[in-house]
Amino acid sequence: MSTSSNFISKITRHIRKNVHKPDYQISDLCGEVKLSRSQVYRKIKEISGRTFTDLLYQARMDKSLTLLQSNQHNISEIASKVGFRDTSYFIRSFRKKYGVTPGQFRERIAVA
């Protein structure tokens, strides 16, 4: 695995580990990986073409899909577990990303 892939994998692991924290920011990540904010931002952008915020958002959406499929938590619990303070904002974000609300997604997988 290349150094670039290793870096993105390391960053992604840190993000996934902290996805539940609503206040998780790039400065928190920098402390964990022992790099400056600008170094982390530049490396992420250079390697993946994305930003820290994009990676965090994707990790939150991925985790929400997993939790929805498990059917063990209600929507507001899932919103909290993936770092959203506001359930309605989570629902709007989910709908924007996937075209359906979390409830509709859950209904579709229950039917399938």
GROMACS elastic network, one bead per residue, 0.5 to 0.9 nm:
[ bonds ]
;  ai    aj funct       b0    kb
    1     4     6  0.82387   500
    1     5     6  0.62763   500
    1     6     6  0.65965   500
    2     5     6  0.52115   500
    2     6     6  0.61700   500
    2     7     6  0.86332   500
    3     7     6  0.61329   500
    3     8     6  0.87565   500
    4     7     6  0.51433   500
    4     8     6  0.63955   500
    4     9     6  0.85903   500
    4    43     6  0.84604   500
    4    47     6  0.63047   500
    4    48     6  0.88825   500
    5     8     6  0.52483   500
    5     9     6  0.60270   500
    5    10     6  0.84901   500
    5    47     6  0.80526   500
    6     9     6  0.50409   500
    6    10     6  0.60302   500
    6    11     6  0.85583   500
    7    10     6  0.50905   500
    7    11     6  0.61614   500
    7    12     6  0.85250   500
    7    43     6  0.83757   500
    7    44     6  0.82999   500
    7    47     6  0.87582   500
    8    11     6  0.50166   500
    8    12     6  0.59508   500
    8    13     6  0.84918   500
    8    43     6  0.86918   500
    8    44     6  0.69375   500
    8    47     6  0.76445   500
    8    48     6  0.77101   500
    9    12     6  0.50500   500
    9    13     6  0.61054   500
    9    14     6  0.86778   500
   10    13     6  0.51719   500
   10    14     6  0.63838   500
   10    15     6  0.87118   500
   10    33     6  0.84332   500
   11    14     6  0.52124   500
   11    15     6  0.62172   500
   11    16     6  0.86675   500
   11    29     6  0.77346   500
   11    33     6  0.79243   500
   11    40     6  0.89702   500
   11    44     6  0.84611   500
   11    52     6  0.89717   500
   11    55     6  0.88582   500
   12    15     6  0.50151   500
   12    16     6  0.60567   500
   12    17     6  0.84808   500
   12    55     6  0.72607   500
   12    56     6  0.82197   500
   12    59     6  0.78501   500
   13    16     6  0.51635   500
   13    17     6  0.60968   500
   13    18     6  0.86978   500
   14    17     6  0.51212   500
   14    18     6  0.63933   500
   14    19     6  0.85421   500
   14    29     6  0.70494   500
   14    32     6  0.77663   500
   14    33     6  0.86060   500
   15    18     6  0.52070   500
   15    19     6  0.57429   500
   15    24     6  0.84068   500
   15    29     6  0.75485   500
   15    55     6  0.77383   500
   15    56     6  0.61962   500
   15    59     6  0.70763   500
   16    19     6  0.50178   500
   16    20     6  0.82281   500
   16    56     6  0.78747   500
   16    59     6  0.60247   500
   16    60     6  0.78469   500
   16    63     6  0.81850   500
   17    20     6  0.78210   500
   18    21     6  0.56831   500
   18    22     6  0.89050   500
   18    24     6  0.68638   500
   18    82     6  0.88773   500
   18    83     6  0.86011   500
   19    22     6  0.76290   500
   19    24     6  0.74065   500
   19    56     6  0.70814   500
   19    57     6  0.88164   500
   19    59     6  0.67831   500
   19    60     6  0.59971   500
   19    63     6  0.81444   500
   19    81     6  0.77343   500
   19    82     6  0.55316   500
   19    83     6  0.59162   500
   20    23     6  0.89987   500
   20    24     6  0.83226   500
   20    60     6  0.79580   500
   20    79     6  0.88843   500
   20    80     6  0.68743   500
   20    84     6  0.79377   500
   21    24     6  0.53683   500
   21    80     6  0.85081   500
   21    81     6  0.79724   500
   21    82     6  0.73412   500
   21    84     6  0.81854   500
   22    25     6  0.87379   500
   22    80     6  0.81071   500
   22    82     6  0.78071   500
   22    84     6  0.57672   500
   22    85     6  0.65614   500
   23    83     6  0.77494   500
   24    27     6  0.81611   500
   24    28     6  0.63231   500
   24    29     6  0.79340   500
   24    56     6  0.87552   500
   24    83     6  0.83070   500
   25    28     6  0.53750   500
   25    29     6  0.66682   500
   25    30     6  0.88491   500
   25    52     6  0.83977   500
   25    53     6  0.82539   500
   25    56     6  0.87845   500
   26    30     6  0.61141   500
   26    31     6  0.87493   500
   26    37     6  0.67545   500
   26    40     6  0.80221   500
   26    41     6  0.80504   500
   26    52     6  0.66332   500
   26    53     6  0.80873   500
   27    31     6  0.64502   500
   27    32     6  0.88416   500
   27    36     6  0.81704   500
   27    37     6  0.62254   500
   28    31     6  0.53355   500
   28    32     6  0.65736   500
   28    33     6  0.89927   500
   29    32     6  0.50640   500
   29    33     6  0.62687   500
   29    34     6  0.83266   500
   29    35     6  0.86206   500
   29    37     6  0.85002   500
   29    40     6  0.84084   500
   30    33     6  0.52493   500
   30    34     6  0.55954   500
   30    35     6  0.52103   500
   30    36     6  0.58541   500
   30    37     6  0.58853   500
   30    39     6  0.87208   500
   30    40     6  0.67772   500
   31    34     6  0.51476   500
   31    35     6  0.69333   500
   31    36     6  0.80555   500
   31    37     6  0.89698   500
   32    35     6  0.81553   500
   33    36     6  0.88084   500
   33    40     6  0.85941   500
   35    38     6  0.82397   500
   35    39     6  0.61458   500
   35    40     6  0.63082   500
   36    39     6  0.51403   500
   36    40     6  0.62525   500
   36    41     6  0.85464   500
   37    40     6  0.52830   500
   37    41     6  0.60750   500
   37    42     6  0.85165   500
   38    41     6  0.50485   500
   38    42     6  0.59042   500
   38    43     6  0.83858   500
   39    42     6  0.52574   500
   39    43     6  0.60160   500
   39    44     6  0.84915   500
   40    43     6  0.52436   500
   40    44     6  0.60582   500
   40    45     6  0.84747   500
   40    52     6  0.83493   500
   41    44     6  0.53529   500
   41    45     6  0.61326   500
   41    46     6  0.84969   500
   41    51     6  0.67515   500
   41    52     6  0.66698   500
   42    45     6  0.51453   500
   42    46     6  0.58644   500
   42    47     6  0.84320   500
   42    51     6  0.86298   500
   43    46     6  0.50554   500
   43    47     6  0.59264   500
   43    48     6  0.82024   500
   44    47     6  0.53885   500
   44    48     6  0.57417   500
   44    49     6  0.70131   500
   44    50     6  0.65188   500
   44    51     6  0.62520   500
   44    52     6  0.68797   500
   45    48     6  0.55071   500
   45    50     6  0.50042   500
   45    51     6  0.55692   500
   45    52     6  0.80769   500
   46    49     6  0.56944   500
   46    50     6  0.80181   500
   47    50     6  0.81138   500
   48    51     6  0.80445   500
   50    53     6  0.81584   500
   50    54     6  0.60314   500
   50    55     6  0.71103   500
   51    54     6  0.50766   500
   51    55     6  0.64221   500
   51    56     6  0.86763   500
   52    55     6  0.51316   500
   52    56     6  0.61329   500
   52    57     6  0.85274   500
   53    56     6  0.50580   500
   53    57     6  0.59949   500
   53    58     6  0.84733   500
   54    57     6  0.51422   500
   54    58     6  0.60968   500
   54    59     6  0.85731   500
   55    58     6  0.51196   500
   55    59     6  0.61235   500
   55    60     6  0.86189   500
   56    59     6  0.50996   500
   56    60     6  0.62110   500
   56    61     6  0.86726   500
   57    60     6  0.51069   500
   57    61     6  0.62230   500
   57    62     6  0.86003   500
   58    61     6  0.50840   500
   58    62     6  0.60239   500
   58    63     6  0.85189   500
   59    62     6  0.50786   500
   59    63     6  0.60973   500
   59    64     6  0.84969   500
   59    82     6  0.84124   500
   60    63     6  0.52138   500
   60    64     6  0.61091   500
   60    65     6  0.87363   500
   60    81     6  0.88342   500
   60    82     6  0.52039   500
   60    83     6  0.71690   500
   60    84     6  0.87742   500
   61    64     6  0.50166   500
   61    65     6  0.63244   500
   61    66     6  0.88055   500
   61    82     6  0.77342   500
   61    93     6  0.86190   500
   61    94     6  0.70213   500
   61    97     6  0.81251   500
   62    65     6  0.52476   500
   62    66     6  0.65079   500
   62    67     6  0.88416   500
   63    66     6  0.51033   500
   63    67     6  0.62291   500
   63    68     6  0.85764   500
   63    78     6  0.87673   500
   63    81     6  0.85345   500
   63    82     6  0.66007   500
   64    67     6  0.50668   500
   64    68     6  0.60050   500
   64    69     6  0.85285   500
   64    78     6  0.63158   500
   64    79     6  0.74866   500
   64    81     6  0.80843   500
   64    82     6  0.64047   500
   64    94     6  0.86500   500
   64   102     6  0.85198   500
   65    68     6  0.50831   500
   65    69     6  0.61454   500
   65    70     6  0.86594   500
   65   102     6  0.83637   500
   65   105     6  0.86906   500
   66    69     6  0.52215   500
   66    70     6  0.63412   500
   66    71     6  0.89901   500
   67    70     6  0.51228   500
   67    71     6  0.66453   500
   67    72     6  0.72241   500
   67    73     6  0.70512   500
   67    78     6  0.65832   500
   67    81     6  0.88289   500
   68    71     6  0.53443   500
   68    72     6  0.76278   500
   68    73     6  0.73040   500
   68    74     6  0.81726   500
   68    75     6  0.79004   500
   68    78     6  0.75094   500
   68   102     6  0.73194   500
   68   103     6  0.85208   500
   68   105     6  0.79230   500
   68   106     6  0.61367   500
   69    72     6  0.83118   500
   69   105     6  0.88561   500
   69   106     6  0.68046   500
   69   109     6  0.73362   500
   69   110     6  0.86897   500
   70    73     6  0.77931   500
   71    74     6  0.76550   500
   71   106     6  0.77721   500
   73    76     6  0.80847   500
   73    77     6  0.58632   500
   73    78     6  0.62191   500
   74    77     6  0.53761   500
   74    78     6  0.63150   500
   74    79     6  0.87600   500
   75    78     6  0.50672   500
   75    79     6  0.61347   500
   75    80     6  0.86919   500
   75    87     6  0.73872   500
   75    90     6  0.88636   500
   75    91     6  0.83316   500
   75   102     6  0.70028   500
   75   103     6  0.73520   500
   76    80     6  0.63184   500
   76    81     6  0.86497   500
   76    86     6  0.82079   500
   76    87     6  0.53830   500
   76    88     6  0.86217   500
   76    90     6  0.85800   500
   77    80     6  0.51525   500
   77    81     6  0.61471   500
   77    82     6  0.87397   500
   77    87     6  0.85179   500
   78    82     6  0.62245   500
   78    83     6  0.86975   500
   78    84     6  0.86082   500
   78    87     6  0.86160   500
   78    90     6  0.89581   500
   79    82     6  0.54212   500
   79    83     6  0.64569   500
   79    84     6  0.51175   500
   79    85     6  0.71236   500
   79    86     6  0.72999   500
   79    87     6  0.55989   500
   79    88     6  0.88000   500
   79    89     6  0.87359   500
   79    90     6  0.58315   500
   79    91     6  0.81092   500
   80    83     6  0.52672   500
   80    84     6  0.52213   500
   80    85     6  0.60278   500
   80    86     6  0.78948   500
   80    87     6  0.76132   500
   80    90     6  0.89221   500
   81    84     6  0.75171   500
   82    90     6  0.89286   500
   83    90     6  0.89933   500
   84    87     6  0.66977   500
   84    89     6  0.73495   500
   84    90     6  0.60501   500
   85    89     6  0.81321   500
   85    90     6  0.82355   500
   86    89     6  0.53283   500
   86    90     6  0.64331   500
   86    91     6  0.88443   500
   87    91     6  0.62147   500
   87    92     6  0.86716   500
   88    92     6  0.61764   500
   88    93     6  0.85330   500
   89    92     6  0.50552   500
   89    93     6  0.60293   500
   89    94     6  0.84459   500
   90    93     6  0.50788   500
   90    94     6  0.59858   500
   90    95     6  0.84868   500
   90   102     6  0.87709   500
   91    94     6  0.50938   500
   91    95     6  0.60798   500
   91    96     6  0.85426   500
   91   100     6  0.88585   500
   91   101     6  0.58474   500
   91   102     6  0.63721   500
   91   103     6  0.87556   500
   92    95     6  0.51275   500
   92    96     6  0.61023   500
   92    97     6  0.86341   500
   92   101     6  0.73961   500
   93    96     6  0.50798   500
   93    97     6  0.62038   500
   93    98     6  0.86154   500
   93   101     6  0.87930   500
   94    97     6  0.51484   500
   94    98     6  0.59577   500
   94    99     6  0.75100   500
   94   100     6  0.71412   500
   94   101     6  0.61344   500
   94   102     6  0.65495   500
   95    98     6  0.52846   500
   95   102     6  0.73167   500
   96    99     6  0.56508   500
   96   100     6  0.76840   500
   96   101     6  0.86038   500
   97   100     6  0.82328   500
   98   101     6  0.77893   500
   98   102     6  0.89430   500
   98   105     6  0.86645   500
  100   103     6  0.79979   500
  100   104     6  0.58692   500
  100   105     6  0.61927   500
  101   104     6  0.51406   500
  101   105     6  0.61796   500
  101   106     6  0.86362   500
  102   106     6  0.61650   500
  102   107     6  0.86405   500
  103   106     6  0.50957   500
  103   107     6  0.62272   500
  103   108     6  0.86779   500
  104   107     6  0.50143   500
  104   108     6  0.61854   500
  104   109     6  0.87562   500
  105   108     6  0.51373   500
  105   109     6  0.63850   500
  105   110     6  0.86425   500
  106   109     6  0.53121   500
  106   110     6  0.61754   500
  106   111     6  0.87797   500
  107   110     6  0.50662   500
  107   111     6  0.63523   500
  107   112     6  0.88084   500
  108   111     6  0.52590   500
  108   112     6  0.63412   500
  109   112     6  0.50759   500
